[in-house]
Amino acid sequence: MKARELREMANDQLLEELRKVQERLLRDVRIRVASGEGVNAHEARACRRDIARIRTILRERELNASAAKGGGAKA
């Protein structure tokens, strides 16, 4: 997924998407590798990158919310 698409989602939608991607990584990629089936390396990489994008966006939102409450961000 594109970061732009992810940024348009609400937090609960992002968490659901994160769950789906993690499940896909486990079920579709890791299990096929363990069973000896052929898997394209780019599938696993794409899943890991999607997970990282989603977590990054959630963390940015968390930091922005704490800064807006007056918590401030440490440099």
PQR file of N, CA, C, O and H, with PARSE charges and radii, in Angstrom:
ATOM      1  N   MET A   1       0.835  -1.186   0.000 -0.4000 1.5000
ATOM      2  CA  MET A   1       0.000   0.000   0.000 -0.0000 2.0000
ATOM      3  C   MET A   1       0.878   1.247   0.000  0.5500 1.7000
ATOM      4  O   MET A   1       2.014   1.236   0.473 -0.5500 1.4000
ATOM      5  N   LYS A   2       0.330   2.287  -0.529 -0.4000 1.5000
ATOM      6  CA  LYS A   2       1.023   3.561  -0.556 -0.0000 2.0000
ATOM      7  C   LYS A   2       0.814   4.273   0.776  0.5500 1.7000
ATOM      8  O   LYS A   2      -0.232   4.129   1.410 -0.5500 1.4000
ATOM      9  H   LYS A   2      -0.593   2.296  -0.913  0.4000 1.0000
ATOM     10  N   ALA A   3       1.809   5.035   1.191 -0.4000 1.5000
ATOM     11  CA  ALA A   3       1.714   5.782   2.442 -0.0000 2.0000
ATOM     12  C   ALA A   3       0.565   6.780   2.386  0.5500 1.7000
ATOM     13  O   ALA A   3      -0.098   7.020   3.395 -0.5500 1.4000
ATOM     14  H   ALA A   3       2.658   5.152   0.677  0.4000 1.0000
ATOM     15  N   ARG A   4       0.329   7.355   1.229 -0.4000 1.5000
ATOM     16  CA  ARG A   4      -0.762   8.328   1.077 -0.0000 2.0000
ATOM     17  C   ARG A   4      -2.109   7.672   1.388  0.5500 1.7000
ATOM     18  O   ARG A   4      -2.949   8.263   2.065 -0.5500 1.4000
ATOM     19  H   ARG A   4       0.868   7.159   0.409  0.4000 1.0000
ATOM     20  N   GLU A   5      -2.309   6.457   0.896 -0.4000 1.5000
ATOM     21  CA  GLU A   5      -3.551   5.723   1.162 -0.0000 2.0000
ATOM     22  C   GLU A   5      -3.694   5.431   2.655  0.5500 1.7000
ATOM     23  O   GLU A   5      -4.782   5.544   3.220 -0.5500 1.4000
ATOM     24  H   GLU A   5      -1.626   5.976   0.346  0.4000 1.0000
ATOM     25  N   LEU A   6      -2.597   5.059   3.277 -0.4000 1.5000
ATOM     26  CA  LEU A   6      -2.629   4.719   4.696 -0.0000 2.0000
ATOM     27  C   LEU A   6      -2.913   5.949   5.554  0.5500 1.7000
ATOM     28  O   LEU A   6      -3.632   5.855   6.549 -0.5500 1.4000
ATOM     29  H   LEU A   6      -1.713   4.966   2.818  0.4000 1.0000
ATOM     30  N   ARG A   7      -2.363   7.087   5.183 -0.4000 1.5000
ATOM     31  CA  ARG A   7      -2.573   8.309   5.963 -0.0000 2.0000
ATOM     32  C   ARG A   7      -4.026   8.772   5.932  0.5500 1.7000
ATOM     33  O   ARG A   7      -4.465   9.493   6.828 -0.5500 1.4000
ATOM     34  H   ARG A   7      -1.779   7.163   4.374  0.4000 1.0000
ATOM     35  N   GLU A   8      -4.763   8.370   4.927 -0.4000 1.5000
ATOM     36  CA  GLU A   8      -6.169   8.748   4.819 -0.0000 2.0000
ATOM     37  C   GLU A   8      -7.069   7.888   5.705  0.5500 1.7000
ATOM     38  O   GLU A   8      -8.235   8.224   5.914 -0.5500 1.4000
ATOM     39  H   GLU A   8      -4.407   7.783   4.199  0.4000 1.0000
ATOM     40  N   MET A   9      -6.539   6.792   6.221 -0.4000 1.5000
ATOM     41  CA  MET A   9      -7.312   5.878   7.059 -0.0000 2.0000
ATOM     42  C   MET A   9      -7.342   6.364   8.507  0.5500 1.7000
ATOM     43  O   MET A   9      -6.447   7.076   8.963 -0.5500 1.4000
ATOM     44  H   MET A   9      -5.592   6.520   6.050  0.4000 1.0000
ATOM     45  N   ALA A  10      -8.392   5.961   9.212 -0.4000 1.5000
ATOM     46  CA  ALA A  10      -8.491   6.232  10.648 -0.0000 2.0000
ATOM     47  C   ALA A  10      -7.617   5.218  11.392  0.5500 1.7000
ATOM     48  O   ALA A  10      -7.213   4.201  10.829 -0.5500 1.4000
ATOM     49  H   ALA A  10      -9.119   5.383   8.842  0.4000 1.0000
ATOM     50  N   ASN A  11      -7.336   5.507  12.651 -0.4000 1.5000
ATOM     51  CA  ASN A  11      -6.468   4.634  13.442 -0.0000 2.0000
ATOM     52  C   ASN A  11      -7.005   3.210  13.536  0.5500 1.7000
ATOM     53  O   ASN A  11      -6.238   2.254  13.421 -0.5500 1.4000
ATOM     54  H   ASN A  11      -7.664   6.334  13.108  0.4000 1.0000
ATOM     55  N   ASP A  12      -8.310   3.057  13.745 -0.4000 1.5000
ATOM     56  CA  ASP A  12      -8.858   1.704  13.857 -0.0000 2.0000
ATOM     57  C   ASP A  12      -8.753   0.953  12.532  0.5500 1.7000
ATOM     58  O   ASP A  12      -8.560  -0.263  12.525 -0.5500 1.4000
ATOM     59  H   ASP A  12      -8.933   3.834  13.838  0.4000 1.0000
ATOM     60  N   GLN A  13      -8.878   1.661  11.422 -0.4000 1.5000
ATOM     61  CA  GLN A  13      -8.695   1.028  10.121 -0.0000 2.0000
ATOM     62  C   GLN A  13      -7.236   0.619   9.921  0.5500 1.7000
ATOM     63  O   GLN A  13      -6.954  -0.438   9.356 -0.5500 1.4000
ATOM     64  H   GLN A  13      -9.035   2.648  11.428  0.4000 1.0000
ATOM     65  N   LEU A  14      -6.315   1.458  10.388 -0.4000 1.5000
ATOM     66  CA  LEU A  14      -4.896   1.126  10.278 -0.0000 2.0000
ATOM     67  C   LEU A  14      -4.554  -0.109  11.110  0.5500 1.7000
ATOM     68  O   LEU A  14      -3.792  -0.970  10.669 -0.5500 1.4000
ATOM     69  H   LEU A  14      -6.545   2.316  10.847  0.4000 1.0000
ATOM     70  N   LEU A  15      -5.110  -0.189  12.294 -0.4000 1.5000
ATOM     71  CA  LEU A  15      -4.849  -1.347  13.146 -0.0000 2.0000
ATOM     72  C   LEU A  15      -5.393  -2.625  12.509  0.5500 1.7000
ATOM     73  O   LEU A  15      -4.761  -3.678  12.587 -0.5500 1.4000
ATOM     74  H   LEU A  15      -5.729   0.510  12.652  0.4000 1.0000
ATOM     75  N   GLU A  16      -6.553  -2.533  11.884 -0.4000 1.5000
ATOM     76  CA  GLU A  16      -7.124  -3.686  11.191 -0.0000 2.0000
ATOM     77  C   GLU A  16      -6.251  -4.076   9.994  0.5500 1.7000
ATOM     78  O   GLU A  16      -6.015  -5.261   9.756 -0.5500 1.4000
ATOM     79  H   GLU A  16      -7.067  -1.677  11.820  0.4000 1.0000
ATOM     80  N   GLU A  17      -5.781  -3.096   9.256 -0.4000 1.5000
ATOM     81  CA  GLU A  17      -4.909  -3.366   8.106 -0.0000 2.0000
ATOM     82  C   GLU A  17      -3.589  -3.992   8.572  0.5500 1.7000
ATOM     83  O   GLU A  17      -3.065  -4.901   7.929 -0.5500 1.4000
ATOM     84  H   GLU A  17      -5.973  -2.134   9.449  0.4000 1.0000
ATOM     85  N   LEU A  18      -3.062  -3.497   9.692 -0.4000 1.5000
ATOM     86  CA  LEU A  18      -1.839  -4.059  10.261 -0.0000 2.0000
ATOM     87  C   LEU A  18      -2.033  -5.536  10.597  0.5500 1.7000
ATOM     88  O   LEU A  18      -1.172  -6.366  10.309 -0.5500 1.4000
ATOM     89  H   LEU A  18      -3.488  -2.759  10.214  0.4000 1.0000
ATOM     90  N   ARG A  19      -3.164  -5.850  11.204 -0.4000 1.5000
ATOM     91  CA  ARG A  19      -3.463  -7.235  11.550 -0.0000 2.0000
ATOM     92  C   ARG A  19      -3.535  -8.108  10.292  0.5500 1.7000
ATOM     93  O   ARG A  19      -3.013  -9.223  10.275 -0.5500 1.4000
ATOM     94  H   ARG A  19      -3.864  -5.176  11.438  0.4000 1.0000
ATOM     95  N   LYS A  20      -4.176  -7.600   9.253 -0.4000 1.5000
ATOM     96  CA  LYS A  20      -4.307  -8.356   8.005 -0.0000 2.0000
ATOM     97  C   LYS A  20      -2.941  -8.619   7.356  0.5500 1.7000
ATOM     98  O   LYS A  20      -2.666  -9.724   6.888 -0.5500 1.4000
ATOM     99  H   LYS A  20      -4.599  -6.694   9.267  0.4000 1.0000
ATOM    100  N   VAL A  21      -2.102  -7.597   7.337 -0.4000 1.5000
ATOM    101  CA  VAL A  21      -0.790  -7.752   6.696 -0.0000 2.0000
ATOM    102  C   VAL A  21       0.080  -8.717   7.494  0.5500 1.7000
ATOM    103  O   VAL A  21       0.784  -9.542   6.912 -0.5500 1.4000
ATOM    104  H   VAL A  21      -2.325  -6.699   7.717  0.4000 1.0000
ATOM    105  N   GLN A  22       0.039  -8.621   8.821 -0.4000 1.5000
ATOM    106  CA  GLN A  22       0.815  -9.538   9.645 -0.0000 2.0000
ATOM    107  C   GLN A  22       0.345 -10.975   9.452  0.5500 1.7000
ATOM    108  O   GLN A  22       1.156 -11.899   9.394 -0.5500 1.4000
ATOM    109  H   GLN A  22      -0.533  -7.951   9.294  0.4000 1.0000
ATOM    110  N   GLU A  23      -0.968 -11.157   9.354 -0.4000 1.5000
ATOM    111  CA  GLU A  23      -1.514 -12.483   9.129 -0.0000 2.0000
ATOM    112  C   GLU A  23      -1.090 -13.013   7.756  0.5500 1.7000
ATOM    113  O   GLU A  23      -0.742 -14.185   7.613 -0.5500 1.4000
ATOM    114  H   GLU A  23      -1.627 -10.406   9.401  0.4000 1.0000
ATOM    115  N   ARG A  24      -1.124 -12.136   6.750 -0.4000 1.5000
ATOM    116  CA  ARG A  24      -0.709 -12.545   5.407 -0.0000 2.0000
ATOM    117  C   ARG A  24       0.762 -12.949   5.396  0.5500 1.7000
ATOM    118  O   ARG A  24       1.141 -13.927   4.752 -0.5500 1.4000
ATOM    119  H   ARG A  24      -1.407 -11.184   6.866  0.4000 1.0000
ATOM    120  N   LEU A  25       1.582 -12.193   6.110 -0.4000 1.5000
ATOM    121  CA  LEU A  25       2.998 -12.523   6.179 -0.0000 2.0000
ATOM    122  C   LEU A  25       3.197 -13.899   6.797  0.5500 1.7000
ATOM    123  O   LEU A  25       3.976 -14.707   6.292 -0.5500 1.4000
ATOM    124  H   LEU A  25       1.274 -11.399   6.633  0.4000 1.0000
ATOM    125  N   LEU A  26       2.502 -14.157   7.873 -0.4000 1.5000
ATOM    126  CA  LEU A  26       2.640 -15.445   8.544 -0.0000 2.0000
ATOM    127  C   LEU A  26       2.092 -16.569   7.682  0.5500 1.7000
ATOM    128  O   LEU A  26       2.789 -17.544   7.401 -0.5500 1.4000
ATOM    129  H   LEU A  26       1.869 -13.501   8.284  0.4000 1.0000
ATOM    130  N   ARG A  27       0.859 -16.431   7.270 -0.4000 1.5000
ATOM    131  CA  ARG A  27       0.172 -17.524   6.582 -0.0000 2.0000
ATOM    132  C   ARG A  27       0.710 -17.756   5.179  0.5500 1.7000
ATOM    133  O   ARG A  27       1.082 -18.874   4.822 -0.5500 1.4000
ATOM    134  H   ARG A  27       0.293 -15.638   7.498  0.4000 1.0000
ATOM    135  N   ASP A  28       0.749 -16.705   4.399 -0.4000 1.5000
ATOM    136  CA  ASP A  28       1.066 -16.875   2.988 -0.0000 2.0000
ATOM    137  C   ASP A  28       2.552 -17.026   2.706  0.5500 1.7000
ATOM    138  O   ASP A  28       2.937 -17.768   1.802 -0.5500 1.4000
ATOM    139  H   ASP A  28       0.448 -15.797   4.689  0.4000 1.0000
ATOM    140  N   VAL A  29       3.364 -16.356   3.442 -0.4000 1.5000
ATOM    141  CA  VAL A  29       4.782 -16.331   3.099 -0.0000 2.0000
ATOM    142  C   VAL A  29       5.591 -17.275   3.966  0.5500 1.7000
ATOM    143  O   VAL A  29       6.253 -18.172   3.443 -0.5500 1.4000
ATOM    144  H   VAL A  29       3.052 -15.753   4.176  0.4000 1.0000
ATOM    145  N   ARG A  30       5.557 -17.098   5.254 -0.4000 1.5000
ATOM    146  CA  ARG A  30       6.422 -17.898   6.124 -0.0000 2.0000
ATOM    147  C   ARG A  30       6.074 -19.385   6.097  0.5500 1.7000
ATOM    148  O   ARG A  30       6.967 -20.232   6.105 -0.5500 1.4000
ATOM    149  H   ARG A  30       5.019 -16.370   5.679  0.4000 1.0000
ATOM    150  N   ILE A  31       4.801 -19.699   6.065 -0.4000 1.5000
ATOM    151  CA  ILE A  31       4.413 -21.107   6.058 -0.0000 2.0000
ATOM    152  C   ILE A  31       4.809 -21.759   4.741  0.5500 1.7000
ATOM    153  O   ILE A  31       5.241 -22.912   4.729 -0.5500 1.4000
ATOM    154  H   ILE A  31       4.075 -19.010   6.058  0.4000 1.0000
ATOM    155  N   ARG A  32       4.667 -21.035   3.626 -0.4000 1.5000
ATOM    156  CA  ARG A  32       5.081 -21.592   2.340 -0.0000 2.0000
ATOM    157  C   ARG A  32       6.589 -21.819   2.301  0.5500 1.7000
ATOM    158  O   ARG A  32       7.058 -22.803   1.727 -0.5500 1.4000
ATOM    159  H   ARG A  32       4.316 -20.098   3.635  0.4000 1.0000
ATOM    160  N   VAL A  33       7.340 -20.916   2.907 -0.4000 1.5000
ATOM    161  CA  VAL A  33       8.788 -21.089   2.954 -0.0000 2.0000
ATOM    162  C   VAL A  33       9.133 -22.315   3.785  0.5500 1.7000
ATOM    163  O   VAL A  33       9.981 -23.115   3.390 -0.5500 1.4000
ATOM    164  H   VAL A  33       6.959 -20.117   3.372  0.4000 1.0000
ATOM    165  N   ALA A  34       8.487 -22.467   4.925 -0.4000 1.5000
ATOM    166  CA  ALA A  34       8.774 -23.593   5.808 -0.0000 2.0000
ATOM    167  C   ALA A  34       8.393 -24.929   5.167  0.5500 1.7000
ATOM    168  O   ALA A  34       9.045 -25.945   5.406 -0.5500 1.4000
ATOM    169  H   ALA A  34       7.798 -21.817   5.246  0.4000 1.0000
ATOM    170  N   SER A  35       7.337 -24.920   4.354 -0.4000 1.5000
ATOM    171  CA  SER A  35       6.899 -26.166   3.734 -0.0000 2.0000
ATOM    172  C   SER A  35       7.670 -26.490   2.463  0.5500 1.7000
ATOM    173  O   SER A  35       7.477 -27.553   1.873 -0.5500 1.4000
ATOM    174  H   SER A  35       6.807 -24.095   4.160  0.4000 1.0000
ATOM    175  N   GLY A  36       8.535 -25.588   2.042 -0.4000 1.5000
ATOM    176  CA  GLY A  36       9.367 -25.843   0.881 -0.0000 2.0000
ATOM    177  C   GLY A  36       8.772 -25.373  -0.431  0.5500 1.7000
ATOM    178  O   GLY A  36       9.365 -25.577  -1.490 -0.5500 1.4000
ATOM    179  H   GLY A  36       8.692 -24.724   2.522  0.4000 1.0000
ATOM    180  N   GLU A  37       7.596 -24.741  -0.374 -0.4000 1.5000
ATOM    181  CA  GLU A  37       6.998 -24.218  -1.599 -0.0000 2.0000
ATOM    182  C   GLU A  37       7.785 -23.003  -2.061  0.5500 1.7000
ATOM    183  O   GLU A  37       8.440 -22.330  -1.265 -0.5500 1.4000
ATOM    184  H   GLU A  37       7.114 -24.575   0.487  0.4000 1.0000
ATOM    185  N   GLY A  38       7.714 -22.738  -3.334 -0.4000 1.5000
ATOM    186  CA  GLY A  38       8.395 -21.568  -3.866 -0.0000 2.0000
ATOM    187  C   GLY A  38       7.675 -20.284  -3.493  0.5500 1.7000
ATOM    188  O   GLY A  38       6.452 -20.192  -3.601 -0.5500 1.4000
ATOM    189  H   GLY A  38       7.183 -23.285  -3.981  0.4000 1.0000
ATOM    190  N   VAL A  39       8.434 -19.305  -3.057 -0.4000 1.5000
ATOM    191  CA  VAL A  39       7.876 -18.007  -2.686 -0.0000 2.0000
ATOM    192  C   VAL A  39       8.768 -16.932  -3.259  0.5500 1.7000
ATOM    193  O   VAL A  39       9.994 -17.017  -3.178 -0.5500 1.4000
ATOM    194  H   VAL A  39       9.428 -19.380  -2.970  0.4000 1.0000
ATOM    195  N   ASN A  40       8.160 -15.938  -3.828 -0.4000 1.5000
ATOM    196  CA  ASN A  40       8.948 -14.809  -4.306 -0.0000 2.0000
ATOM    197  C   ASN A  40       9.432 -14.004  -3.112  0.5500 1.7000
ATOM    198  O   ASN A  40       8.667 -13.722  -2.189 -0.5500 1.4000
ATOM    199  H   ASN A  40       7.165 -15.870  -3.894  0.4000 1.0000
ATOM    200  N   ALA A  41      10.680 -13.643  -3.135 -0.4000 1.5000
ATOM    201  CA  ALA A  41      11.255 -12.891  -2.017 -0.0000 2.0000
ATOM    202  C   ALA A  41      10.578 -11.538  -1.865  0.5500 1.7000
ATOM    203  O   ALA A  41      10.499 -11.004  -0.758 -0.5500 1.4000
ATOM    204  H   ALA A  41      11.301 -13.871  -3.884  0.4000 1.0000
ATOM    205  N   HIS A  42      10.097 -10.987  -2.949 -0.4000 1.5000
ATOM    206  CA  HIS A  42       9.498  -9.665  -2.867 -0.0000 2.0000
ATOM    207  C   HIS A  42       8.178  -9.672  -2.093  0.5500 1.7000
ATOM    208  O   HIS A  42       7.760  -8.631  -1.585 -0.5500 1.4000
ATOM    209  H   HIS A  42      10.161 -11.420  -3.848  0.4000 1.0000
ATOM    210  N   GLU A  43       7.516 -10.833  -1.995 -0.4000 1.5000
ATOM    211  CA  GLU A  43       6.266 -10.903  -1.229 -0.0000 2.0000
ATOM    212  C   GLU A  43       6.524 -10.630   0.250  0.5500 1.7000
ATOM    213  O   GLU A  43       5.834  -9.819   0.868 -0.5500 1.4000
ATOM    214  H   GLU A  43       7.856 -11.678  -2.407  0.4000 1.0000
ATOM    215  N   ALA A  44       7.513 -11.306   0.807 -0.4000 1.5000
ATOM    216  CA  ALA A  44       7.839 -11.123   2.219 -0.0000 2.0000
ATOM    217  C   ALA A  44       8.324  -9.705   2.467  0.5500 1.7000
ATOM    218  O   ALA A  44       7.950  -9.082   3.461 -0.5500 1.4000
ATOM    219  H   ALA A  44       8.073 -11.965   0.305  0.4000 1.0000
ATOM    220  N   ARG A  45       9.148  -9.197   1.575 -0.4000 1.5000
ATOM    221  CA  ARG A  45       9.667  -7.843   1.715 -0.0000 2.0000
ATOM    222  C   ARG A  45       8.531  -6.817   1.664  0.5500 1.7000
ATOM    223  O   ARG A  45       8.510  -5.873   2.454 -0.5500 1.4000
ATOM    224  H   ARG A  45       9.451  -9.703   0.768  0.4000 1.0000
ATOM    225  N   ALA A  46       7.606  -7.001   0.752 -0.4000 1.5000
ATOM    226  CA  ALA A  46       6.477  -6.073   0.628 -0.0000 2.0000
ATOM    227  C   ALA A  46       5.619  -6.076   1.888  0.5500 1.7000
ATOM    228  O   ALA A  46       5.169  -5.021   2.335 -0.5500 1.4000
ATOM    229  H   ALA A  46       7.624  -7.768   0.111  0.4000 1.0000
ATOM    230  N   CYS A  47       5.390  -7.257   2.463 -0.4000 1.5000
ATOM    231  CA  CYS A  47       4.611  -7.350   3.706 -0.0000 2.0000
ATOM    232  C   CYS A  47       5.325  -6.627   4.842  0.5500 1.7000
ATOM    233  O   CYS A  47       4.705  -5.866   5.586 -0.5500 1.4000
ATOM    234  H   CYS A  47       5.756  -8.114   2.100  0.4000 1.0000
ATOM    235  N   ARG A  48       6.627  -6.864   4.976 -0.4000 1.5000
ATOM    236  CA  ARG A  48       7.381  -6.213   6.056 -0.0000 2.0000
ATOM    237  C   ARG A  48       7.380  -4.702   5.888  0.5500 1.7000
ATOM    238  O   ARG A  48       7.278  -3.973   6.874 -0.5500 1.4000
ATOM    239  H   ARG A  48       7.131  -7.482   4.372  0.4000 1.0000
ATOM    240  N   ARG A  49       7.492  -4.225   4.667 -0.4000 1.5000
ATOM    241  CA  ARG A  49       7.485  -2.785   4.429 -0.0000 2.0000
ATOM    242  C   ARG A  49       6.119  -2.186   4.715  0.5500 1.7000
ATOM    243  O   ARG A  49       6.034  -1.087   5.263 -0.5500 1.4000
ATOM    244  H   ARG A  49       7.575  -4.818   3.866  0.4000 1.0000
ATOM    245  N   ASP A  50       5.042  -2.888   4.356 -0.4000 1.5000
ATOM    246  CA  ASP A  50       3.700  -2.405   4.673 -0.0000 2.0000
ATOM    247  C   ASP A  50       3.506  -2.300   6.183  0.5500 1.7000
ATOM    248  O   ASP A  50       2.936  -1.329   6.680 -0.5500 1.4000
ATOM    249  H   ASP A  50       5.111  -3.781   3.911  0.4000 1.0000
ATOM    250  N   ILE A  51       3.987  -3.310   6.905 -0.4000 1.5000
ATOM    251  CA  ILE A  51       3.897  -3.297   8.364 -0.0000 2.0000
ATOM    252  C   ILE A  51       4.653  -2.089   8.916  0.5500 1.7000
ATOM    253  O   ILE A  51       4.154  -1.392   9.799 -0.5500 1.4000
ATOM    254  H   ILE A  51       4.451  -4.099   6.501  0.4000 1.0000
ATOM    255  N   ALA A  52       5.843  -1.846   8.402 -0.4000 1.5000
ATOM    256  CA  ALA A  52       6.642  -0.708   8.873 -0.0000 2.0000
ATOM    257  C   ALA A  52       5.950   0.612   8.568  0.5500 1.7000
ATOM    258  O   ALA A  52       5.951   1.514   9.406 -0.5500 1.4000
ATOM    259  H   ALA A  52       6.249  -2.412   7.685  0.4000 1.0000
ATOM    260  N   ARG A  53       5.357   0.743   7.382 -0.4000 1.5000
ATOM    261  CA  ARG A  53       4.644   1.978   7.031 -0.0000 2.0000
ATOM    262  C   ARG A  53       3.494   2.238   7.982  0.5500 1.7000
ATOM    263  O   ARG A  53       3.319   3.354   8.470 -0.5500 1.4000
ATOM    264  H   ARG A  53       5.356   0.011   6.701  0.4000 1.0000
ATOM    265  N   ILE A  54       2.711   1.203   8.241 -0.4000 1.5000
ATOM    266  CA  ILE A  54       1.548   1.363   9.124 -0.0000 2.0000
ATOM    267  C   ILE A  54       1.997   1.736  10.529  0.5500 1.7000
ATOM    268  O   ILE A  54       1.440   2.654  11.132 -0.5500 1.4000
ATOM    269  H   ILE A  54       2.853   0.296   7.844  0.4000 1.0000
ATOM    270  N   ARG A  55       2.995   1.039  11.058 -0.4000 1.5000
ATOM    271  CA  ARG A  55       3.480   1.349  12.405 -0.0000 2.0000
ATOM    272  C   ARG A  55       4.060   2.758  12.486  0.5500 1.7000
ATOM    273  O   ARG A  55       3.898   3.438  13.500 -0.5500 1.4000
ATOM    274  H   ARG A  55       3.448   0.293  10.568  0.4000 1.0000
ATOM    275  N   THR A  56       4.725   3.197  11.439 -0.4000 1.5000
ATOM    276  CA  THR A  56       5.293   4.539  11.418 -0.0000 2.0000
ATOM    277  C   THR A  56       4.193   5.584  11.473  0.5500 1.7000
ATOM    278  O   THR A  56       4.301   6.555  12.223 -0.5500 1.4000
ATOM    279  H   THR A  56       4.857   2.645  10.615  0.4000 1.0000
ATOM    280  N   ILE A  57       3.153   5.404  10.703 -0.4000 1.5000
ATOM    281  CA  ILE A  57       2.051   6.362  10.685 -0.0000 2.0000
ATOM    282  C   ILE A  57       1.345   6.391  12.037  0.5500 1.7000
ATOM    283  O   ILE A  57       1.003   7.465  12.534 -0.5500 1.4000
ATOM    284  H   ILE A  57       3.065   4.615  10.095  0.4000 1.0000
ATOM    285  N   LEU A  58       1.125   5.228  12.632 -0.4000 1.5000
ATOM    286  CA  LEU A  58       0.499   5.186  13.955 -0.0000 2.0000
ATOM    287  C   LEU A  58       1.363   5.895  14.993  0.5500 1.7000
ATOM    288  O   LEU A  58       0.847   6.617  15.846 -0.5500 1.4000
ATOM    289  H   LEU A  58       1.402   4.356  12.228  0.4000 1.0000
ATOM    290  N   ARG A  59       2.670   5.689  14.921 -0.4000 1.5000
ATOM    291  CA  ARG A  59       3.581   6.334  15.874 -0.0000 2.0000
ATOM    292  C   ARG A  59       3.608   7.839  15.674  0.5500 1.7000
ATOM    293  O   ARG A  59       3.634   8.590  16.649 -0.5500 1.4000
ATOM    294  H   ARG A  59       3.089   5.103  14.228  0.4000 1.0000
ATOM    295  N   GLU A  60       3.601   8.295  14.418 -0.4000 1.5000
ATOM    296  CA  GLU A  60       3.560   9.738  14.145 -0.0000 2.0000
ATOM    297  C   GLU A  60       2.312  10.360  14.748  0.5500 1.7000
ATOM    298  O   GLU A  60       2.369  11.430  15.354 -0.5500 1.4000
ATOM    299  H   GLU A  60       3.580   7.685  13.626  0.4000 1.0000
ATOM    300  N   ARG A  61       1.183   9.681  14.577 -0.4000 1.5000
ATOM    301  CA  ARG A  61      -0.068  10.197  15.133 -0.0000 2.0000
ATOM    302  C   ARG A  61      -0.028  10.233  16.657  0.5500 1.7000
ATOM    303  O   ARG A  61      -0.532  11.166  17.282 -0.5500 1.4000
ATOM    304  H   ARG A  61       1.137   8.812  14.085  0.4000 1.0000
ATOM    305  N   GLU A  62       0.576   9.209  17.242 -0.4000 1.5000
ATOM    306  CA  GLU A  62       0.705   9.167  18.700 -0.0000 2.0000
ATOM    307  C   GLU A  62       1.554  10.331  19.201  0.5500 1.7000
ATOM    308  O   GLU A  62       1.199  10.982  20.184 -0.5500 1.4000
ATOM    309  H   GLU A  62       0.986   8.451  16.734  0.4000 1.0000
ATOM    310  N   LEU A  63       2.662  10.590  18.536 -0.4000 1.5000
ATOM    311  CA  LEU A  63       3.538  11.685  18.942 -0.0000 2.0000
ATOM    312  C   LEU A  63       2.871  13.042  18.730  0.5500 1.7000
ATOM    313  O   LEU A  63       3.016  13.941  19.559 -0.5500 1.4000
ATOM    314  H   LEU A  63       2.951  10.061  17.738  0.4000 1.0000
ATOM    315  N   ASN A  64       2.148  13.192  17.637 -0.4000 1.5000
ATOM    316  CA  ASN A  64       1.441  14.451  17.384 -0.0000 2.0000
ATOM    317  C   ASN A  64       0.356  14.691  18.414  0.5500 1.7000
ATOM    318  O   ASN A  64       0.135  15.829  18.829 -0.5500 1.4000
ATOM    319  H   ASN A  64       2.030  12.462  16.964  0.4000 1.0000
ATOM    320  N   ALA A  65      -0.324  13.634  18.831 -0.4000 1.5000
ATOM    321  CA  ALA A  65      -1.372  13.772  19.839 -0.0000 2.0000
ATOM    322  C   ALA A  65      -0.778  14.165  21.183  0.5500 1.7000
ATOM    323  O   ALA A  65      -1.347  14.998  21.890 -0.5500 1.4000
ATOM    324  H   ALA A  65      -0.145  12.710  18.493  0.4000 1.0000
ATOM    325  N   SER A  66       0.359  13.578  21.546 -0.4000 1.5000
ATOM    326  CA  SER A  66       0.971  13.921  22.832 -0.0000 2.0000
ATOM    327  C   SER A  66       1.542  15.336  22.794  0.5500 1.7000
ATOM    328  O   SER A  66       1.527  16.030  23.810 -0.5500 1.4000
ATOM    329  H   SER A  66       0.821  12.902  20.973  0.4000 1.0000
ATOM    330  N   ALA A  67       2.036  15.769  21.658 -0.4000 1.5000
ATOM    331  CA  ALA A  67       2.555  17.136  21.533 -0.0000 2.0000
ATOM    332  C   ALA A  67       1.413  18.141  21.604  0.5500 1.7000
ATOM    333  O   ALA A  67       1.576  19.227  22.160 -0.5500 1.4000
ATOM    334  H   ALA A  67       2.048  15.205  20.832  0.4000 1.0000
ATOM    335  N   ALA A  68       0.271  17.791  21.051 -0.4000 1.5000
ATOM    336  CA  ALA A  68      -0.886  18.690  21.072 -0.0000 2.0000
ATOM    337  C   ALA A  68      -1.439  18.833  22.486  0.5500 1.7000
ATOM    338  O   ALA A  68      -2.029  19.858  22.826 -0.5500 1.4000
ATOM    339  H   ALA A  68       0.139  16.908  20.599  0.4000 1.0000
ATOM    340  N   LYS A  69      -1.251  17.814  23.301 -0.4000 1.5000
ATOM    341  CA  LYS A  69      -1.735  17.857  24.691 -0.0000 2.0000
ATOM    342  C   LYS A  69      -0.773  18.622  25.593  0.5500 1.7000
ATOM    343  O   LYS A  69      -1.056  18.843  26.770 -0.5500 1.4000
ATOM    344  H   LYS A  69      -0.771  16.981  23.025  0.4000 1.0000
ATOM    345  N   GLY A  70       0.355  19.019  25.036 -0.4000 1.5000
ATOM    346  CA  GLY A  70       1.311  19.765  25.837 -0.0000 2.0000
ATOM    347  C   GLY A  70       2.453  18.915  26.352  0.5500 1.7000
ATOM    348  O   GLY A  70       3.288  19.395  27.119 -0.5500 1.4000
ATOM    349  H   GLY A  70       0.584  18.839  24.079  0.4000 1.0000
ATOM    350  N   GLY A  71       2.499  17.669  25.945 -0.4000 1.5000
ATOM    351  CA  GLY A  71       3.580  16.778  26.377 -0.0000 2.0000
ATOM    352  C   GLY A  71       4.905  17.166  25.777  0.5500 1.7000
ATOM    353  O   GLY A  71       5.957  17.006  26.396 -0.5500 1.4000
ATOM    354  H   GLY A  71       1.821  17.279  25.322  0.4000 1.0000
ATOM    355  N   GLY A  72       4.845  17.680  24.562 -0.4000 1.5000
ATOM    356  CA  GLY A  72       6.076  18.091  23.885 -0.0000 2.0000
ATOM    357  C   GLY A  72       6.917  16.907  23.489  0.5500 1.7000
ATOM    358  O   GLY A  72       6.892  15.858  24.133 -0.5500 1.4000
ATOM    359  H   GLY A  72       3.990  17.810  24.059  0.4000 1.0000
ATOM    360  N   ALA A  73       7.648  17.085  22.441 -0.4000 1.5000
ATOM    361  CA  ALA A  73       8.528  16.021  21.967 -0.0000 2.0000
ATOM    362  C   ALA A  73       9.947  16.336  22.392  0.5500 1.7000
ATOM    363  O   ALA A  73      10.373  17.490  22.368 -0.5500 1.4000
ATOM    364  H   ALA A  73       7.669  17.937  21.918  0.4000 1.0000
ATOM    365  N   LYS A  74      10.673  15.305  22.781 -0.4000 1.5000
ATOM    366  CA  LYS A  74      12.071  15.485  23.165 -0.0000 2.0000
ATOM    367  C   LYS A  74      12.926  15.443  21.921  0.5500 1.7000
ATOM    368  O   LYS A  74      12.659  14.668  21.002 -0.5500 1.4000
ATOM    369  H   LYS A  74      10.327  14.367  22.801  0.4000 1.0000
ATOM    370  N   ALA A  75      13.937  16.258  21.887 -0.4000 1.5000
ATOM    371  CA  ALA A  75      14.812  16.299  20.714 -0.0000 2.0000
ATOM    372  C   ALA A  75      15.960  15.345  20.870  0.5500 1.7000
ATOM    373  O   ALA A  75      16.803  15.242  19.979 -0.5500 1.4000
ATOM    374  H   ALA A  75      14.155  16.887  22.633  0.4000 1.0000
TER
END
